[in-house]
Amino acid sequence: RLVEAAKKEGELSVYHVYPNLPLIMAAFTKKYGIKVKAWRSSSETVLQRVTTEARGGRFEVDIVQNNAPENEAAHREKLLQEVRSPYQQDLIPQALPAHKAWAGITLDVWTAAYNTNKVKKEELPKTYQDLLDPKWKGRLGLEAGNHAWFGTLMGELGEEQGLKLFSNIISSNGMSVRKGHSLLSTLVSSGEVPLALTVYSWNPELLKQKGAPIEALTLPPVIAQPSTVAMLKKAPHPAAAVLFYDFMLSEGQKLLADASYVVTSKKIESPFAKVPLKFIDPERAL
């Protein structure tokens, strides 16, 4: 019944932040014949557009793929529809909040990344404390919008000690602050930023596949947050939206895993299975 209703609607509108999501959309269209109209931007801009359109009485989007804090904000604005899917039972606990207004499809795991031509393996840091070494002067980079990562890290290191450590690192060695994880990863691969502290684990993998001299590096504690999918309350194509939601939590999980993402399905082994992850709290992050 759901497939029949979705095919009658014939189309779907998705706002998203992941660069590889069109692969999933293409697979969805191939299976069901439902066309997907997509628009991609940064997490903040996607949230702003969804909120602005709703306030203006424009309801053109069905599905939003965004980071957990941004979709949690959309839930607070009462823009999202609770979805109950049989595939939710396959997800790790951190991927599904009690309100079920969004579901985590992947984990954005923050790792460091280094240029293999600019940084030797034997000089790699093992802890954040190691970044006080003068050899890192002018070689470090950070993504500008990682407030939740930084807040969670300070909670783990101890706020007073953590703030003092990072203040000392920056005063001693500096920090290149850039907007966008993909951009920062590209700057690492070009050698402009030899060592970046905050990229997503899939960023270096995608560049490595293209032959870039880049590798990921984990510094404890390793922090993660779900990247999520949500359905809008006033979705113009509700059946297609639910069908796509189900697709993202089922077949889409393998497609995302094949594209180097860390998926939330318990049926697929995580590359971080043996790494203790510290999850940010989306509500606290807001």
Secondary structure, DSSP 8 states (H G I E B T S, - for coil): -HHHHHHHH-EEEEEE--TTHHHHHHHHHHHH--EEEEEE--HHHHHHHHHHHHHTT----SEEEEEHHHHHHHHHTT-EE----GGGGGB-GGG--TT-S-EEEEEEEEEEEEETTTS-GGG--SSGGGGGSGGGTT-EEEETT-HHHHHHHHHHH-HHHHHHHHHHHHHHH--EEES-HHHHHHHHHHTSSSEEEEEETHHHHHHHTTT-SEEEE--SSEEEEEEEEEEETT-SSHHHHHHHHHHHHTHHHHHHHHTT-EE-BTTS--TTTTS-EEE--HHHH-
